[in-house]
Amino acid sequence: MRTQVAIIGAGPAGLLLGQLLSRAGIDNIILERRSADYVLSRIRAGVLEQGMVDLLHEAGVGERLDHEGLVHDGFSLAFGGTLHRLDLKDLSGGRTVTVYGQTEVTRDLIEARQALGRPTVYEAENVALHDFDGAAPRLTFQENGEQQELHCDFIAGCDGYHGVSRASVPAGSLQTFERVYPFGWLGLLVDRPPAAHELVYANHERGFALCSMRSAERSRYYVQVPLEEKASNWSDDAFFDELRRRLPAEVAEAVITGPSLEKSIAPLRSFVAEPMRFGRLFLAGDAAHIVPPTGAKGLNLAASDVRYLFDAFREHYREGSNAGLDGYSARALARVWKAERFSWWMTNLLHRFPERDGFDQRIQQAEFDYLVHSRAAATAVAENYVGLPY
């Protein structure tokens, strides 16, 4: 088999890149180690920056997003029971965010790829990358037990933190930076209307809490828990009781309980791998970087990587220029590190760290007070939350 761009991973990053390439007439094949049903079953984030919304429209998959996505002009922060709303639209010059679940983005992209008749190999086993440091990269894998070989011009590694792409980079060629946080998020998904029409982030003496949603009828709630905690230790009632304790009274009273559809604990970490290019292998999304979910940046960073990588491939094939490919890593990392900074800052503002003392808590309080009373501070938060320009 041969293609122009071999994409590893059928998550949102790989599917979005494939969709953009296909619409531009650039041949591509996607390899995914899981089944399509498994890919669609993953519960992930759902706050989309304006830039990602625009990119999905460019890819031709914005119709359902327009009908079902929830456009949010702001969000609220709570500290010690005091609720403060940030007006994103006003502070950022008219930009907003849209709540639309990652599962729905993935579904739209899969259906669009099927409509174009572009190939995706699901349950591809033992995927291995070869010769990407030269002019003729190739991949080997097993499909239905048969050995296959795929020759290509370039490889796009969009297969996540645990994928084969980054793991294939030779030792010594990669520098990594990491911060592991001493807590996780216990999340619960429930088919009940959300407690508020916009997201509410809360800092409480018992720990962080978040009221989010996937739609007007489906809510996603989180509470901060120790890393060693297990989701099985929490009944639905215990979760909702703890959530309400951490929320301002007016929000807590609006929480509608119900049986959980899913309950799990996600650890929090910041991670960046540099560079994001190795010969003809390009990393994108979680294969290159992880952010704590506090700033709603993970999915959006994958989209900006895809924006830069697609532009670079299009420039190569249409104009014969490698300038975009040569500049991809530096361009992507400049935005990645700004998003890492914002996510780290939000995490530090809103969580209770077990090793910190009264001084640190007073600093958190001062940060919140400054944010509430300074339009300049609020503007900086709004600009980052709606997404920095590509």
BALOBA-1460 file (C-alpha; in Angstrom, 3 decimals):
// residues 390
<rec num="1" residu="m" x="0.000" y="0.000" z="0.000"/>
<rec num="2" residu="r" x="1.033" y="3.581" z="-0.563"/>
<rec num="3" residu="t" x="-0.292" y="6.972" z="0.469"/>
<rec num="4" residu="q" x="0.956" y="10.528" z="0.791"/>
<rec num="5" residu="v" x="0.311" y="11.019" z="4.530"/>
<rec num="6" residu="a" x="-0.015" y="8.073" z="6.919"/>
<rec num="7" residu="i" x="-1.913" y="9.095" z="10.061"/>
<rec num="8" residu="i" x="-1.613" y="7.041" z="13.237"/>
<rec num="9" residu="g" x="-4.620" y="7.413" z="15.515"/>
<rec num="10" residu="a" x="-8.335" y="7.888" z="14.809"/>
<rec num="11" residu="g" x="-9.040" y="10.284" z="17.641"/>
<rec num="12" residu="p" x="-10.129" y="13.868" z="16.922"/>
<rec num="13" residu="a" x="-6.617" y="15.004" z="15.906"/>
<rec num="14" residu="g" x="-6.047" y="12.216" z="13.379"/>
<rec num="15" residu="l" x="-9.571" y="12.347" z="11.992"/>
<rec num="16" residu="l" x="-9.545" y="16.146" z="11.668"/>
<rec num="17" residu="l" x="-6.194" y="16.105" z="9.902"/>
<rec num="18" residu="g" x="-7.430" y="13.357" z="7.586"/>
<rec num="19" residu="q" x="-10.610" y="15.275" z="6.794"/>
<rec num="20" residu="l" x="-8.748" y="18.469" z="5.930"/>
<rec num="21" residu="l" x="-6.197" y="16.615" z="3.818"/>
<rec num="22" residu="s" x="-8.892" y="14.677" z="1.964"/>
<rec num="23" residu="r" x="-10.825" y="17.832" z="1.115"/>
<rec num="24" residu="a" x="-7.597" y="19.335" z="-0.201"/>
<rec num="25" residu="g" x="-6.977" y="16.329" z="-2.459"/>
<rec num="26" residu="i" x="-4.069" y="14.963" z="-0.399"/>
<rec num="27" residu="d" x="-4.182" y="11.182" z="-0.070"/>
<rec num="28" residu="n" x="-4.102" y="9.727" z="3.446"/>
<rec num="29" residu="i" x="-4.747" y="6.523" z="5.378"/>
<rec num="30" residu="i" x="-5.498" y="6.326" z="9.109"/>
<rec num="31" residu="l" x="-4.327" y="3.427" z="11.286"/>
<rec num="32" residu="e" x="-6.079" y="2.933" z="14.634"/>
<rec num="33" residu="r" x="-5.276" y="0.174" z="17.115"/>
<rec num="34" residu="r" x="-8.761" y="0.204" z="18.657"/>
<rec num="35" residu="s" x="-12.192" y="-0.467" z="17.157"/>
<rec num="36" residu="a" x="-14.463" y="2.330" z="15.944"/>
<rec num="37" residu="d" x="-16.911" y="1.556" z="18.761"/>
<rec num="38" residu="y" x="-14.148" y="1.895" z="21.341"/>
<rec num="39" residu="v" x="-13.036" y="5.221" z="19.900"/>
<rec num="40" residu="l" x="-16.597" y="6.530" z="20.115"/>
<rec num="41" residu="s" x="-17.066" y="5.273" z="23.675"/>
<rec num="42" residu="r" x="-14.320" y="7.452" z="25.154"/>
<rec num="43" residu="i" x="-15.683" y="10.218" z="27.397"/>
<rec num="44" residu="r" x="-13.596" y="13.361" z="27.026"/>
<rec num="45" residu="a" x="-13.716" y="17.134" z="27.130"/>
<rec num="46" residu="g" x="-16.161" y="19.331" z="25.313"/>
<rec num="47" residu="v" x="-15.317" y="23.065" z="25.549"/>
<rec num="48" residu="l" x="-14.249" y="24.224" z="22.072"/>
<rec num="49" residu="e" x="-12.351" y="27.419" z="21.398"/>
<rec num="50" residu="q" x="-13.588" y="29.643" z="18.589"/>
<rec num="51" residu="g" x="-10.565" y="28.662" z="16.511"/>
<rec num="52" residu="m" x="-11.472" y="24.993" z="16.710"/>
<rec num="53" residu="v" x="-15.104" y="25.704" z="15.844"/>
<rec num="54" residu="d" x="-13.929" y="27.584" z="12.748"/>
<rec num="55" residu="l" x="-11.569" y="24.741" z="11.826"/>
<rec num="56" residu="l" x="-14.370" y="22.167" z="12.086"/>
<rec num="57" residu="h" x="-16.437" y="24.303" z="9.711"/>
<rec num="58" residu="e" x="-13.487" y="24.456" z="7.317"/>
<rec num="59" residu="a" x="-13.379" y="20.657" z="7.473"/>
<rec num="60" residu="g" x="-17.068" y="20.492" z="6.529"/>
<rec num="61" residu="v" x="-18.283" y="19.046" z="9.835"/>
<rec num="62" residu="g" x="-19.904" y="22.050" z="11.483"/>
<rec num="63" residu="e" x="-23.586" y="21.467" z="10.729"/>
<rec num="64" residu="r" x="-24.523" y="19.388" z="13.787"/>
<rec num="65" residu="l" x="-22.196" y="21.479" z="15.925"/>
<rec num="66" residu="d" x="-24.188" y="24.588" z="14.959"/>
<rec num="67" residu="h" x="-27.497" y="22.906" z="15.839"/>
<rec num="68" residu="e" x="-26.505" y="21.139" z="19.066"/>
<rec num="69" residu="g" x="-23.499" y="23.024" z="20.431"/>
<rec num="70" residu="l" x="-24.044" y="25.374" z="23.361"/>
<rec num="71" residu="v" x="-22.401" y="28.765" z="22.820"/>
<rec num="72" residu="h" x="-21.142" y="30.218" z="26.091"/>
<rec num="73" residu="d" x="-20.403" y="33.906" z="26.508"/>
<rec num="74" residu="g" x="-18.772" y="33.417" z="29.915"/>
<rec num="75" residu="f" x="-18.070" y="31.192" z="32.902"/>
<rec num="76" residu="s" x="-18.013" y="31.589" z="36.676"/>
<rec num="77" residu="l" x="-15.355" y="31.206" z="39.357"/>
<rec num="78" residu="a" x="-16.244" y="30.581" z="42.995"/>
<rec num="79" residu="f" x="-13.924" y="31.163" z="45.921"/>
<rec num="80" residu="g" x="-15.020" y="30.632" z="49.518"/>
<rec num="81" residu="g" x="-18.665" y="30.671" z="48.475"/>
<rec num="82" residu="t" x="-18.344" y="33.912" z="46.483"/>
<rec num="83" residu="l" x="-19.395" y="33.563" z="42.836"/>
<rec num="84" residu="h" x="-17.909" y="35.788" z="40.124"/>
<rec num="85" residu="r" x="-18.758" y="35.628" z="36.411"/>
<rec num="86" residu="l" x="-16.241" y="36.386" z="33.688"/>
<rec num="87" residu="d" x="-17.895" y="37.811" z="30.574"/>
<rec num="88" residu="l" x="-15.747" y="36.208" z="27.888"/>
<rec num="89" residu="k" x="-17.514" y="37.880" z="24.990"/>
<rec num="90" residu="d" x="-17.086" y="41.363" z="26.423"/>
<rec num="91" residu="l" x="-13.515" y="40.865" z="27.636"/>
<rec num="92" residu="s" x="-12.188" y="39.157" z="24.502"/>
<rec num="93" residu="g" x="-13.667" y="41.365" z="21.801"/>
<rec num="94" residu="g" x="-16.671" y="39.216" z="20.959"/>
<rec num="95" residu="r" x="-15.184" y="35.717" z="21.061"/>
<rec num="96" residu="t" x="-16.917" y="32.821" z="22.813"/>
<rec num="97" residu="v" x="-16.532" y="29.091" z="23.476"/>
<rec num="98" residu="t" x="-18.872" y="26.283" z="22.440"/>
<rec num="99" residu="v" x="-19.750" y="23.225" z="24.528"/>
<rec num="100" residu="y" x="-19.879" y="20.195" z="22.245"/>
<rec num="101" residu="g" x="-18.604" y="16.844" z="23.456"/>
<rec num="102" residu="q" x="-15.422" y="15.326" z="22.032"/>
<rec num="103" residu="t" x="-17.387" y="12.146" z="21.376"/>
<rec num="104" residu="e" x="-19.704" y="14.136" z="19.095"/>
<rec num="105" residu="v" x="-16.766" y="15.763" z="17.298"/>
<rec num="106" residu="t" x="-15.302" y="12.296" z="16.731"/>
<rec num="107" residu="r" x="-18.637" y="10.928" z="15.476"/>
<rec num="108" residu="d" x="-19.024" y="13.797" z="12.996"/>
<rec num="109" residu="l" x="-15.491" y="13.281" z="11.671"/>
<rec num="110" residu="i" x="-15.902" y="9.502" z="11.317"/>
<rec num="111" residu="e" x="-19.139" y="9.946" z="9.370"/>
<rec num="112" residu="a" x="-17.561" y="12.601" z="7.153"/>
<rec num="113" residu="r" x="-14.597" y="10.345" z="6.407"/>
<rec num="114" residu="q" x="-16.909" y="7.485" z="5.524"/>
<rec num="115" residu="a" x="-18.874" y="9.788" z="3.206"/>
<rec num="116" residu="l" x="-15.652" y="10.676" z="1.377"/>
<rec num="117" residu="g" x="-14.719" y="7.006" z="1.106"/>
<rec num="118" residu="r" x="-11.357" y="7.527" z="2.753"/>
<rec num="119" residu="p" x="-9.748" y="4.430" z="4.327"/>
<rec num="120" residu="t" x="-9.340" y="3.873" z="8.058"/>
<rec num="121" residu="v" x="-7.839" y="0.630" z="9.322"/>
<rec num="122" residu="y" x="-9.306" y="-0.097" z="12.756"/>
<rec num="123" residu="e" x="-7.804" y="-2.692" z="15.105"/>
<rec num="124" residu="a" x="-4.442" y="-2.362" z="13.381"/>
<rec num="125" residu="e" x="-2.076" y="-4.459" z="15.486"/>
<rec num="126" residu="n" x="1.675" y="-4.195" z="16.079"/>
<rec num="127" residu="v" x="2.042" y="-0.899" z="14.234"/>
<rec num="128" residu="a" x="5.725" y="-0.061" z="13.735"/>
<rec num="129" residu="l" x="7.367" y="2.998" z="12.161"/>
<rec num="130" residu="h" x="10.401" y="2.618" z="9.891"/>
<rec num="131" residu="d" x="12.844" y="4.887" z="8.057"/>
<rec num="132" residu="f" x="11.157" y="8.168" z="8.996"/>
<rec num="133" residu="d" x="14.597" y="9.743" z="9.297"/>
<rec num="134" residu="g" x="15.026" y="9.309" z="5.528"/>
<rec num="135" residu="a" x="13.163" y="10.072" z="2.321"/>
<rec num="136" residu="a" x="10.967" y="6.949" z="2.229"/>
<rec num="137" residu="p" x="9.165" y="6.277" z="5.525"/>
<rec num="138" residu="r" x="6.971" y="3.223" z="5.920"/>
<rec num="139" residu="l" x="4.804" y="1.494" z="8.479"/>
<rec num="140" residu="t" x="4.201" y="-2.170" z="9.123"/>
<rec num="141" residu="f" x="1.147" y="-3.532" z="10.912"/>
<rec num="142" residu="q" x="-1.206" y="-6.473" z="11.086"/>
<rec num="143" residu="e" x="-4.741" y="-6.306" z="9.751"/>
<rec num="144" residu="n" x="-6.988" y="-9.284" z="10.489"/>
<rec num="145" residu="g" x="-3.873" y="-11.272" z="11.320"/>
<rec num="146" residu="e" x="-2.145" y="-10.497" z="7.996"/>
<rec num="147" residu="q" x="1.087" y="-8.528" z="7.799"/>
<rec num="148" residu="q" x="0.792" y="-5.253" z="5.868"/>
<rec num="149" residu="e" x="3.230" y="-2.563" z="4.804"/>
<rec num="150" residu="l" x="2.313" y="1.057" z="4.104"/>
<rec num="151" residu="h" x="4.701" y="3.370" z="2.247"/>
<rec num="152" residu="c" x="4.198" y="7.116" z="2.523"/>
<rec num="153" residu="d" x="5.755" y="10.563" z="2.174"/>
<rec num="154" residu="f" x="5.095" y="11.603" z="5.774"/>
<rec num="155" residu="i" x="3.812" y="10.143" z="9.050"/>
<rec num="156" residu="a" x="1.515" y="12.102" z="11.391"/>
<rec num="157" residu="g" x="1.597" y="10.696" z="14.904"/>
<rec num="158" residu="c" x="-1.820" y="11.498" z="16.402"/>
<rec num="159" residu="d" x="-2.059" y="8.438" z="18.628"/>
<rec num="160" residu="g" x="-2.010" y="9.970" z="22.089"/>
<rec num="161" residu="y" x="0.259" y="9.918" z="25.103"/>
<rec num="162" residu="h" x="0.659" y="6.112" z="25.154"/>
<rec num="163" residu="g" x="0.890" y="5.674" z="21.385"/>
<rec num="164" residu="v" x="3.647" y="4.189" z="19.281"/>
<rec num="165" residu="s" x="4.602" y="7.419" z="17.495"/>
<rec num="166" residu="r" x="6.495" y="9.245" z="20.233"/>
<rec num="167" residu="a" x="7.810" y="5.921" z="21.553"/>
<rec num="168" residu="s" x="9.450" y="5.321" z="18.147"/>
<rec num="169" residu="v" x="11.645" y="8.418" z="18.386"/>
<rec num="170" residu="p" x="15.283" y="7.414" z="19.025"/>
<rec num="171" residu="a" x="16.547" y="7.875" z="22.573"/>
<rec num="172" residu="g" x="18.309" y="11.175" z="23.001"/>
<rec num="173" residu="s" x="16.341" y="12.919" z="20.242"/>
<rec num="174" residu="l" x="13.494" y="13.930" z="22.526"/>
<rec num="175" residu="q" x="13.392" y="16.254" z="25.531"/>
<rec num="176" residu="t" x="10.416" y="16.002" z="27.864"/>
<rec num="177" residu="f" x="9.059" y="18.334" z="30.545"/>
<rec num="178" residu="e" x="6.533" y="17.146" z="33.108"/>
<rec num="179" residu="r" x="4.630" y="18.242" z="36.195"/>
<rec num="180" residu="v" x="2.487" y="15.634" z="37.972"/>
<rec num="181" residu="y" x="-0.154" y="17.038" z="40.324"/>
<rec num="182" residu="p" x="-0.887" y="15.381" z="43.692"/>
<rec num="183" residu="f" x="-4.595" y="14.855" z="43.030"/>
<rec num="184" residu="g" x="-7.099" y="13.732" z="40.421"/>
<rec num="185" residu="w" x="-10.599" y="14.586" z="39.262"/>
<rec num="186" residu="l" x="-13.441" y="12.255" z="40.125"/>
<rec num="187" residu="g" x="-15.925" y="12.818" z="37.313"/>
<rec num="188" residu="l" x="-19.567" y="11.820" z="37.017"/>
<rec num="189" residu="l" x="-21.760" y="11.987" z="33.913"/>
<rec num="190" residu="v" x="-25.523" y="12.175" z="34.413"/>
<rec num="191" residu="d" x="-28.563" y="12.666" z="32.180"/>
<rec num="192" residu="r" x="-29.890" y="15.685" z="34.055"/>
<rec num="193" residu="p" x="-29.941" y="19.385" z="33.105"/>
<rec num="194" residu="p" x="-26.815" y="21.243" z="34.292"/>
<rec num="195" residu="a" x="-26.824" y="23.247" z="37.515"/>
<rec num="196" residu="a" x="-25.934" y="26.430" z="35.628"/>
<rec num="197" residu="h" x="-26.128" y="27.471" z="31.988"/>
<rec num="198" residu="e" x="-22.354" y="28.128" z="31.979"/>
<rec num="199" residu="l" x="-19.418" y="26.332" z="33.589"/>
<rec num="200" residu="v" x="-18.758" y="26.950" z="37.288"/>
<rec num="201" residu="y" x="-15.244" y="26.394" z="38.694"/>
<rec num="202" residu="a" x="-15.046" y="26.344" z="42.492"/>
<rec num="203" residu="n" x="-12.168" y="26.601" z="44.955"/>
<rec num="204" residu="h" x="-13.288" y="25.329" z="48.367"/>
<rec num="205" residu="e" x="-11.477" y="24.345" z="51.553"/>
<rec num="206" residu="r" x="-12.528" y="20.734" z="50.870"/>
<rec num="207" residu="g" x="-11.075" y="20.890" z="47.358"/>
<rec num="208" residu="f" x="-11.870" y="21.876" z="43.790"/>
<rec num="209" residu="a" x="-15.223" y="21.271" z="42.091"/>
<rec num="210" residu="l" x="-16.506" y="21.868" z="38.567"/>
<rec num="211" residu="c" x="-20.013" y="22.014" z="37.144"/>
<rec num="212" residu="s" x="-19.881" y="21.375" z="33.407"/>
<rec num="213" residu="m" x="-22.149" y="19.862" z="30.782"/>
<rec num="214" residu="r" x="-22.239" y="17.977" z="27.494"/>
<rec num="215" residu="s" x="-25.642" y="19.267" z="26.379"/>
<rec num="216" residu="a" x="-28.706" y="21.034" z="27.731"/>
<rec num="217" residu="e" x="-29.822" y="17.684" z="29.207"/>
<rec num="218" residu="r" x="-26.524" y="16.006" z="30.148"/>
<rec num="219" residu="s" x="-24.261" y="17.229" z="32.963"/>
<rec num="220" residu="r" x="-20.632" y="16.506" z="33.788"/>
<rec num="221" residu="y" x="-19.475" y="17.133" z="37.356"/>
<rec num="222" residu="y" x="-16.047" y="16.831" z="38.978"/>
<rec num="223" residu="v" x="-14.556" y="16.943" z="42.455"/>
<rec num="224" residu="q" x="-10.886" y="16.945" z="43.422"/>
<rec num="225" residu="v" x="-9.771" y="13.718" z="45.140"/>
<rec num="226" residu="p" x="-6.416" y="12.259" z="46.285"/>
<rec num="227" residu="l" x="-4.480" y="10.354" z="43.636"/>
<rec num="228" residu="e" x="-4.893" y="7.069" z="45.501"/>
<rec num="229" residu="e" x="-8.711" y="7.382" z="45.612"/>
<rec num="230" residu="k" x="-10.846" y="4.884" z="43.685"/>
<rec num="231" residu="a" x="-14.080" y="5.687" z="41.873"/>
<rec num="232" residu="s" x="-15.603" y="2.470" z="43.214"/>
<rec num="233" residu="n" x="-15.472" y="3.960" z="46.718"/>
<rec num="234" residu="w" x="-17.994" y="6.617" z="45.752"/>
<rec num="235" residu="s" x="-21.719" y="6.035" z="45.476"/>
<rec num="236" residu="d" x="-23.688" y="8.511" z="43.385"/>
<rec num="237" residu="d" x="-25.244" y="9.967" z="46.537"/>
<rec num="238" residu="a" x="-21.853" y="10.424" z="48.189"/>
<rec num="239" residu="f" x="-20.546" y="12.177" z="45.094"/>
<rec num="240" residu="f" x="-23.443" y="14.621" z="44.859"/>
<rec num="241" residu="d" x="-23.282" y="15.336" z="48.602"/>
<rec num="242" residu="e" x="-19.596" y="16.221" z="48.310"/>
<rec num="243" residu="l" x="-20.125" y="18.255" z="45.162"/>
<rec num="244" residu="r" x="-22.800" y="20.374" z="46.818"/>
<rec num="245" residu="r" x="-20.592" y="21.029" z="49.851"/>
<rec num="246" residu="r" x="-17.997" y="22.658" z="47.588"/>
<rec num="247" residu="l" x="-20.349" y="24.877" z="45.568"/>
<rec num="248" residu="p" x="-21.890" y="28.262" z="46.381"/>
<rec num="249" residu="a" x="-25.386" y="27.834" z="47.810"/>
<rec num="250" residu="e" x="-27.226" y="29.087" z="44.728"/>
<rec num="251" residu="v" x="-25.390" y="26.610" z="42.496"/>
<rec num="252" residu="a" x="-25.609" y="23.697" z="44.942"/>
<rec num="253" residu="e" x="-29.376" y="24.076" z="45.168"/>
<rec num="254" residu="a" x="-29.664" y="23.823" z="41.378"/>
<rec num="255" residu="v" x="-27.823" y="20.480" z="41.109"/>
<rec num="256" residu="i" x="-30.258" y="17.787" z="39.955"/>
<rec num="257" residu="t" x="-29.130" y="14.300" z="40.899"/>
<rec num="258" residu="g" x="-29.623" y="11.083" z="38.985"/>
<rec num="259" residu="p" x="-27.987" y="7.720" z="38.286"/>
<rec num="260" residu="s" x="-24.484" y="8.095" z="36.864"/>
<rec num="261" residu="l" x="-23.829" y="7.076" z="33.259"/>
<rec num="262" residu="e" x="-20.078" y="7.006" z="33.885"/>
<rec num="263" residu="k" x="-17.823" y="7.605" z="36.863"/>
<rec num="264" residu="s" x="-14.038" y="7.675" z="36.769"/>
<rec num="265" residu="i" x="-10.947" y="9.385" z="38.139"/>
<rec num="266" residu="a" x="-8.533" y="11.241" z="35.880"/>
<rec num="267" residu="p" x="-5.037" y="12.130" z="37.136"/>
<rec num="268" residu="l" x="-3.746" y="15.610" z="36.322"/>
<rec num="269" residu="r" x="-0.417" y="16.307" z="34.660"/>
<rec num="270" residu="s" x="1.395" y="18.799" z="32.479"/>
<rec num="271" residu="f" x="3.659" y="17.251" z="29.822"/>
<rec num="272" residu="v" x="5.492" y="18.506" z="26.740"/>
<rec num="273" residu="a" x="7.817" y="16.652" z="24.365"/>
<rec num="274" residu="e" x="10.207" y="18.658" z="22.204"/>
<rec num="275" residu="p" x="10.628" y="18.833" z="19.284"/>
<rec num="276" residu="m" x="7.431" y="17.753" z="17.532"/>
<rec num="277" residu="r" x="9.164" y="16.745" z="14.301"/>
<rec num="278" residu="f" x="11.701" y="13.977" z="13.642"/>
<rec num="279" residu="g" x="12.593" y="13.707" z="9.980"/>
<rec num="280" residu="r" x="9.318" y="12.842" z="8.269"/>
<rec num="281" residu="l" x="7.463" y="12.015" z="11.502"/>
<rec num="282" residu="f" x="5.313" y="14.793" z="12.973"/>
<rec num="283" residu="l" x="3.655" y="14.572" z="16.390"/>
<rec num="284" residu="a" x="0.301" y="16.213" z="17.096"/>
<rec num="285" residu="g" x="-2.077" y="16.388" z="20.053"/>
<rec num="286" residu="d" x="-1.594" y="14.209" z="23.123"/>
<rec num="287" residu="a" x="1.295" y="12.398" z="21.443"/>
<rec num="288" residu="a" x="3.313" y="15.560" z="22.086"/>
<rec num="289" residu="h" x="1.686" y="17.282" z="25.053"/>
<rec num="290" residu="i" x="-0.780" y="16.889" z="27.927"/>
<rec num="291" residu="v" x="-2.438" y="19.671" z="29.932"/>
<rec num="292" residu="p" x="-4.504" y="19.426" z="33.106"/>
<rec num="293" residu="p" x="-8.167" y="19.815" z="32.109"/>
<rec num="294" residu="t" x="-8.661" y="22.911" z="34.284"/>
<rec num="295" residu="g" x="-8.074" y="25.274" z="31.367"/>
<rec num="296" residu="a" x="-10.089" y="23.257" z="28.780"/>
<rec num="297" residu="k" x="-7.112" y="23.191" z="26.427"/>
<rec num="298" residu="g" x="-6.313" y="19.544" z="25.577"/>
<rec num="299" residu="l" x="-8.636" y="19.035" z="22.613"/>
<rec num="300" residu="n" x="-8.113" y="22.603" z="21.462"/>
<rec num="301" residu="l" x="-4.336" y="22.230" z="21.401"/>
<rec num="302" residu="a" x="-4.724" y="19.140" z="19.239"/>
<rec num="303" residu="a" x="-6.787" y="21.258" z="16.829"/>
<rec num="304" residu="s" x="-4.161" y="23.999" z="16.615"/>
<rec num="305" residu="d" x="-1.450" y="21.386" z="15.939"/>
<rec num="306" residu="v" x="-3.622" y="20.047" z="13.123"/>
<rec num="307" residu="r" x="-4.106" y="23.575" z="11.770"/>
<rec num="308" residu="y" x="-0.345" y="24.106" z="11.506"/>
<rec num="309" residu="l" x="0.366" y="20.610" z="10.188"/>
<rec num="310" residu="f" x="-2.357" y="20.733" z="7.547"/>
<rec num="311" residu="d" x="-1.168" y="24.128" z="6.345"/>
<rec num="312" residu="a" x="2.370" y="22.749" z="6.100"/>
<rec num="313" residu="f" x="1.325" y="19.651" z="4.116"/>
<rec num="314" residu="r" x="-0.837" y="21.722" z="1.772"/>
<rec num="315" residu="e" x="2.028" y="24.135" z="1.174"/>
<rec num="316" residu="h" x="4.357" y="21.214" z="0.425"/>
<rec num="317" residu="y" x="2.071" y="19.519" z="-2.076"/>
<rec num="318" residu="r" x="0.627" y="22.614" z="-3.752"/>
<rec num="319" residu="e" x="3.630" y="24.925" z="-3.796"/>
<rec num="320" residu="g" x="6.564" y="22.571" z="-3.404"/>
<rec num="321" residu="s" x="7.701" y="24.463" z="-0.304"/>
<rec num="322" residu="n" x="8.950" y="22.858" z="2.901"/>
<rec num="323" residu="a" x="8.924" y="26.070" z="4.922"/>
<rec num="324" residu="g" x="5.789" y="25.087" z="6.830"/>
<rec num="325" residu="l" x="7.080" y="21.597" z="7.557"/>
<rec num="326" residu="d" x="10.414" y="22.976" z="8.754"/>
<rec num="327" residu="g" x="8.696" y="25.509" z="11.007"/>
<rec num="328" residu="y" x="5.937" y="23.229" z="12.320"/>
<rec num="329" residu="s" x="7.523" y="22.230" z="15.620"/>
<rec num="330" residu="a" x="8.535" y="25.738" z="16.685"/>
<rec num="331" residu="r" x="5.199" y="27.201" z="15.626"/>
<rec num="332" residu="a" x="3.151" y="24.557" z="17.428"/>
<rec num="333" residu="l" x="5.271" y="24.606" z="20.595"/>
<rec num="334" residu="a" x="4.987" y="28.378" z="20.945"/>
<rec num="335" residu="r" x="1.218" y="27.987" z="21.341"/>
<rec num="336" residu="v" x="1.512" y="24.773" z="23.360"/>
<rec num="337" residu="w" x="3.607" y="26.419" z="26.055"/>
<rec num="338" residu="k" x="1.194" y="29.346" z="26.383"/>
<rec num="339" residu="a" x="-1.663" y="26.873" z="26.876"/>
<rec num="340" residu="e" x="0.463" y="24.893" z="29.357"/>
<rec num="341" residu="r" x="1.054" y="28.091" z="31.321"/>
<rec num="342" residu="f" x="-2.650" y="28.962" z="31.408"/>
<rec num="343" residu="s" x="-3.706" y="25.444" z="32.416"/>
<rec num="344" residu="w" x="-1.016" y="25.374" z="35.133"/>
<rec num="345" residu="w" x="-2.192" y="28.786" z="36.398"/>
<rec num="346" residu="m" x="-5.851" y="27.744" z="36.514"/>
<rec num="347" residu="t" x="-4.913" y="24.530" z="38.304"/>
<rec num="348" residu="n" x="-2.915" y="26.430" z="40.911"/>
<rec num="349" residu="l" x="-5.675" y="28.989" z="41.432"/>
<rec num="350" residu="l" x="-8.509" y="26.530" z="41.938"/>
<rec num="351" residu="h" x="-7.119" y="23.464" z="43.722"/>
<rec num="352" residu="r" x="-6.075" y="22.744" z="47.277"/>
<rec num="353" residu="f" x="-2.556" y="21.318" z="47.327"/>
<rec num="354" residu="p" x="-1.874" y="19.006" z="50.279"/>
<rec num="355" residu="e" x="1.686" y="20.247" z="50.848"/>
<rec num="356" residu="r" x="0.825" y="23.949" z="50.853"/>
<rec num="357" residu="d" x="0.207" y="26.104" z="53.912"/>
<rec num="358" residu="g" x="-1.721" y="29.191" z="54.939"/>
<rec num="359" residu="f" x="0.597" y="31.469" z="52.972"/>
<rec num="360" residu="d" x="-0.257" y="29.702" z="49.725"/>
<rec num="361" residu="q" x="-3.975" y="29.867" z="50.455"/>
<rec num="362" residu="r" x="-3.698" y="33.617" z="51.067"/>
<rec num="363" residu="i" x="-1.928" y="33.963" z="47.721"/>
<rec num="364" residu="q" x="-4.814" y="32.108" z="46.065"/>
<rec num="365" residu="q" x="-7.273" y="34.464" z="47.753"/>
<rec num="366" residu="a" x="-5.294" y="37.501" z="46.619"/>
<rec num="367" residu="e" x="-5.167" y="36.172" z="43.064"/>
<rec num="368" residu="f" x="-8.933" y="35.705" z="43.027"/>
<rec num="369" residu="d" x="-9.550" y="39.180" z="44.508"/>
<rec num="370" residu="y" x="-7.257" y="40.743" z="41.907"/>
<rec num="371" residu="l" x="-9.059" y="38.893" z="39.120"/>
<rec num="372" residu="v" x="-12.447" y="40.070" z="40.397"/>
<rec num="373" residu="h" x="-11.427" y="43.729" z="40.654"/>
<rec num="374" residu="s" x="-9.062" y="44.152" z="37.707"/>
<rec num="375" residu="r" x="-10.385" y="44.283" z="34.159"/>
<rec num="376" residu="a" x="-6.829" y="43.803" z="32.900"/>
<rec num="377" residu="a" x="-6.485" y="40.539" z="34.861"/>
<rec num="378" residu="a" x="-9.927" y="39.349" z="33.772"/>
<rec num="379" residu="t" x="-9.112" y="40.191" z="30.140"/>
<rec num="380" residu="a" x="-5.953" y="38.085" z="30.266"/>
<rec num="381" residu="v" x="-7.936" y="35.105" z="31.557"/>
<rec num="382" residu="a" x="-10.689" y="35.581" z="28.966"/>
<rec num="383" residu="e" x="-8.233" y="35.846" z="26.069"/>
<rec num="384" residu="n" x="-6.578" y="32.580" z="27.072"/>
<rec num="385" residu="y" x="-9.844" y="30.772" z="27.787"/>
<rec num="386" residu="v" x="-11.452" y="31.541" z="24.413"/>
<rec num="387" residu="g" x="-8.153" y="30.612" z="22.758"/>
<rec num="388" residu="l" x="-5.106" y="32.535" z="21.622"/>
<rec num="389" residu="p" x="-4.910" y="33.198" z="17.855"/>
<rec num="390" residu="y" x="-3.464" y="30.487" z="15.640"/>
